Amino acid sequence: DAVCTNTPGGFECACPEGFVGDGQQCEDIDECAAGTDDCSEAATCTNTHGGFVCECLPGFGGPECADIDECAEGTDTCDANATCANIPGGYECACEDGFEGDGRNCADIDECAAGTDACHDEATCRNTEGAYECFCLPGYAGDGIECADVDECAAGTDACADDATCAN
């Protein structure tokens, strides 16, 4: 591995860069073990014959081994009903409200069946993807969260005969 240089009446031997020795004997320098490599903290160093190679850790890339934002690049494996949050060297997935799971697989929560809905006692609950809807029962009015009795007699919407008395 030495470099030979011709001189008047002789020659000189020298070890090239990446090696140490007197030119007669040259040994490879392990820059990784010696800590003389210039690899990023987000890279692994591998010694080679006369040098070293830096390889970015998973989740890092480019010449400086910068963090890759998998969420922004769309390379994450989060469920369609989950949010993605970039972290150094990776990302985390979390199911959105109304869904449960590990973030990579999210299933709809049936709030009506689970009894976790906020529908009024005089309303029906209908599960929807990621949420639910409330509807007041017949004879009641409101948004389903709040339902009030409708006084059909006072409103004149009753079906009582003209000579009958209406009672709500």
Secondary structure, 3 states (H helix, E strand, C coil): CCEEEEECCEEEEECCCCEEECCCCEEECCHHHHCCCCCCCCEEEEEECCEEEEEECCCEECCCCEECCHHHHCCCCCCCCEEEEEECCEEEEEECCCEEECCCCEEECCHHHHCCCCCCCCEEEEEECCEEEEEECCCEEECCCCEEECCHHHHCCCCCCCCCCCCC
